[in-house]
Amino acid sequence: QVQLVESGGGLVQPGGSLRLSCAVSGNIFGIWTMGWYRQRPGKQRELVAAMPTGGTTNYADAVKGRFTISRDNAKNTVNLQMNSLTPEDTAVYYCNIRTVALDLWGQGTRVTVAS
């Protein structure tokens, strides 16, 4: 069974940085998109960043210029570098990978930005 394993969340002060990582456990083929979503307190889950295979990376307006998504196709990993964090970035962050047959989600990793 294919699973996504996330790591890297935690508590950080405003202005700080965190790096989230997501690794695929198991064999997976035909990846369309690798990305990150988040669910802030009291809000619906929203797209943070997504990298379509062979396509253009897409970022939410709120994170443009601060967050950078990267992927390693050989290792089937996707990372999210988050800089200049603000309390509004506090959320549970979810890794998402979509293939021709699957729509996979990680268990979520909590990011708290507070002084």
Buried (B, 14 or more C-beta within 10 A) or exposed (E): EBEBBBBBBEEBEEEBEBBBBBBBEEEBEEBBBBBBBBBBEEEEBEBBBBBBEEEEEBBBEBBEEBBBBBBEEEEBBBBBBBBEBEEEBBBBBBBBBBBEEEEBBBEBBEBBBEE
